[in-house]
Each structure stands twice: as C-alpha cells, then as structure tokens.
Amino acid sequence: MIRNAVIKDIKEIHSLLKIYGERGELLPRPLSKLYDHVRDFWVYEDDGKVLGCCALQFCWDDLAEIRSLAVNPEHERKKIGTKLVERALSEAIAFNIKHVFTLTYRPGFFQRFGFEKIDRSELPLKIWADCILCIKFPDCDETAMMKVIM
Ligand SMILES: CC(C)(COP(=O)(O)OP(=O)(O)OC[C@H]1O[C@@H](n2cnc3c(N)ncnc32)[C@H](O)[C@@H]1OP(=O)(O)O)[C@@H](O)C(=O)NCCC(=O)NCCS
C-alpha cells in the first residue's frame, strides 16, 4: 500500500536511493535533505518493508518536480512505480499545479503518463536550485520531461 512517508522511513528511503545512486541512475540525496523533505515523500510498503518511494517537490506556484522515484530492484515491474507516480500526480492536481517535471534516465517510463521531453533550459529554477550543486553539472545526461496538467 502507498502512504505518506514518516520519519522512520527515511533510512530505508536513503538506502533505496543509494542503490540507484551508485549505479548513476538517480541523484543520491544526503540523509539531512531527506529529513528536510520527508513530507514530500510517499512510500510503497508491503509487509512492513518499504519497496518504493517517490517525492513531489513544489518549485513555484504552478510548477512541481517528481523526483527520487525508486522501486526495490527485486520488486520492479509490479506496478509499484506506476502507483507512486499516479499518487504524486493526483497530489499535484489537488494543489492546482499545472506543470510537473522530472529529470530521468527512464524517459520511456514517464512517457506512459503523458510526460514529454523538454529542453533543460526551460527549467531555470531547478537548475539554479539543484543542478548547480550536482557533480555532473553542467554535463548532465538525464532527460528533462514535463507533463502539463489540464
Ligand atoms: C523506473 C521505475 C520507477 C519503474 O518502476 P516499476 O515499479 O518497475 O514500474 P511499473 O511496474 O509500474 O512499470 C509500469 C510499466 O512501465 C514500463 N516501464 C518500466 N520501466 C520502463 C522504462 N525504463 N522504459 C519504458 N517503459 C518502462 C513497464 O514495461 C511497465 O509496462 P507493462 O505494464 O507493460 O509491464 C524503476 O524501474 C526504478 O526505480 N528505476 C530506477 C530509478 C529511476 O530511474 N527512477 C526514475 C527517475 S526519478
């Protein structure tokens, strides 16, 4: 089941993101940042174990980012990722957010939800908030994608 993340989930979220961070597939996030943003997260829990996580981070009055989406590699392709993204999108709608973006190495997955590729330069706030601190900046090879919510 999907639920809002709580403080006790942070260590499991951190380990999940670290798996893909070490593979270079996701931006790892320090524990301190995860505690800062615990209220942005949902987790998919099964039998008391966190198998997936996803965050929706508000950036401006009509812009939010889906980030830190990760599913335990042993539990992929069971629709956990889909349910987490659908949960984040319904939250964006509830907050009347018109534009949801993500930076990803899995554009094919996000296209299924109506995300379209955009040029990273369309995301100035994001670049100056996060990217400038990233070890890959300015040579980021993630795909920037945007979903316009009607
Ligand atoms: C991307 C990710 C979240 C998908 O989670 P998941 O639970 O395995 O995905 P789902 O089971 O919900 O997949 C749903 C569908 O998307 C498709 N899909 C999954 N990953 C895909 C990809 N990389 N490209 C294209 N389609 C993909 C699957 O084929 C599946 O279709 P099906 O219904 O025909 O089986 C997971 O692979 C992951 O954690 N990846 C590493 C981290 C990452 O890249 N996060 C996204 C960036 S924020």
Ligand as a Chemical Component Dictionary entry (heavy atoms), coordinates in Angstrom:
data_LIG
# 
_chem_comp.id                   LIG 
_chem_comp.type                 NON-POLYMER 
_chem_comp.pdbx_formal_charge   0 
_chem_comp.three_letter_code    LIG 
# 
loop_
_chem_comp_atom.comp_id 
_chem_comp_atom.atom_id 
_chem_comp_atom.alt_atom_id 
_chem_comp_atom.type_symbol 
_chem_comp_atom.charge 
_chem_comp_atom.model_Cartn_x 
_chem_comp_atom.model_Cartn_y 
_chem_comp_atom.model_Cartn_z 
_chem_comp_atom.pdbx_ordinal 
LIG C1  C1  C 0 11.502 3.449  -13.291 1  
LIG C2  C2  C 0 10.957 2.604  -12.131 2  
LIG C3  C3  C 0 10.499 3.533  -11.033 3  
LIG C4  C4  C 0 9.761  1.781  -12.668 4  
LIG O1  O1  O 0 9.152  1.150  -11.544 5  
LIG P1  P1  P 0 8.360  -0.233 -11.715 6  
LIG O2  O2  O 0 7.588  -0.460 -10.483 7  
LIG O3  O3  O 0 9.280  -1.303 -12.175 8  
LIG O4  O4  O 0 7.402  0.152  -12.941 9  
LIG P2  P2  P 0 5.975  -0.455 -13.246 10 
LIG O5  O5  O 0 5.871  -1.877 -12.870 11 
LIG O6  O6  O 0 4.943  0.443  -12.666 12 
LIG O7  O7  O 0 6.056  -0.307 -14.817 13 
LIG C5  C5  C 0 4.940  0.001  -15.496 14 
LIG C6  C6  C 0 5.198  -0.110 -16.942 15 
LIG O8  O8  O 0 6.221  0.799  -17.336 16 
LIG C7  C7  C 0 7.094  0.121  -18.196 17 
LIG N1  N1  N 0 8.412  0.535  -17.873 18 
LIG C8  C8  C 0 9.052  0.396  -16.697 19 
LIG N2  N2  N 0 10.279 0.920  -16.804 20 
LIG C9  C9  C 0 10.364 1.379  -18.075 21 
LIG C10 C10 C 0 11.384 2.028  -18.815 22 
LIG N3  N3  N 0 12.567 2.287  -18.271 23 
LIG N4  N4  N 0 11.131 2.379  -20.093 24 
LIG C11 C11 C 0 9.961  2.104  -20.664 25 
LIG N5  N5  N 0 8.937  1.503  -20.022 26 
LIG C12 C12 C 0 9.165  1.153  -18.752 27 
LIG C13 C13 C 0 6.994  -1.342 -17.866 28 
LIG O9  O9  O 0 7.181  -2.078 -19.053 29 
LIG C14 C14 C 0 5.616  -1.491 -17.390 30 
LIG O10 O10 O 0 4.827  -1.809 -18.511 31 
LIG P3  P3  P 0 3.976  -3.146 -18.508 32 
LIG O11 O11 O 0 2.722  -2.717 -17.841 33 
LIG O12 O12 O 0 3.867  -3.403 -19.949 34 
LIG O13 O13 O 0 4.760  -4.142 -17.713 35 
LIG C15 C15 C 0 12.010 1.613  -11.579 36 
LIG O14 O14 O 0 12.497 0.866  -12.665 37 
LIG C16 C16 C 0 13.180 2.315  -10.879 38 
LIG O15 O15 O 0 13.151 2.508  -9.667  39 
LIG N6  N6  N 0 14.225 2.711  -11.648 40 
LIG C17 C17 C 0 15.435 3.323  -11.114 41 
LIG C18 C18 C 0 15.255 4.733  -10.643 42 
LIG C19 C19 C 0 14.682 5.631  -11.717 43 
LIG O16 O16 O 0 15.081 5.604  -12.879 44 
LIG N7  N7  N 0 13.692 6.462  -11.275 45 
LIG C20 C20 C 0 13.059 7.402  -12.170 46 
LIG C21 C21 C 0 13.740 8.732  -12.175 47 
LIG S1  S1  S 0 13.115 9.882  -10.968 48 
# 
loop_
_chem_comp_bond.comp_id 
_chem_comp_bond.atom_id_1 
_chem_comp_bond.atom_id_2 
_chem_comp_bond.value_order 
_chem_comp_bond.pdbx_ordinal 
LIG C1  C2  SING 1  
LIG C2  C3  SING 2  
LIG C2  C4  SING 3  
LIG C2  C15 SING 4  
LIG C4  O1  SING 5  
LIG O1  P1  SING 6  
LIG P1  O2  DOUB 7  
LIG P1  O3  SING 8  
LIG P1  O4  SING 9  
LIG O4  P2  SING 10 
LIG P2  O5  DOUB 11 
LIG P2  O6  SING 12 
LIG P2  O7  SING 13 
LIG O7  C5  SING 14 
LIG C5  C6  SING 15 
LIG C6  O8  SING 16 
LIG C6  C14 SING 17 
LIG O8  C7  SING 18 
LIG C7  N1  SING 19 
LIG C7  C13 SING 20 
LIG N1  C8  SING 21 
LIG N1  C12 SING 22 
LIG C8  N2  DOUB 23 
LIG N2  C9  SING 24 
LIG C9  C10 SING 25 
LIG C9  C12 DOUB 26 
LIG C10 N3  SING 27 
LIG C10 N4  DOUB 28 
LIG N4  C11 SING 29 
LIG C11 N5  DOUB 30 
LIG N5  C12 SING 31 
LIG C13 O9  SING 32 
LIG C13 C14 SING 33 
LIG C14 O10 SING 34 
LIG O10 P3  SING 35 
LIG P3  O11 DOUB 36 
LIG P3  O12 SING 37 
LIG P3  O13 SING 38 
LIG C15 O14 SING 39 
LIG C15 C16 SING 40 
LIG C16 O15 DOUB 41 
LIG C16 N6  SING 42 
LIG N6  C17 SING 43 
LIG C17 C18 SING 44 
LIG C18 C19 SING 45 
LIG C19 O16 DOUB 46 
LIG C19 N7  SING 47 
LIG N7  C20 SING 48 
LIG C20 C21 SING 49 
LIG C21 S1  SING 50 
# 
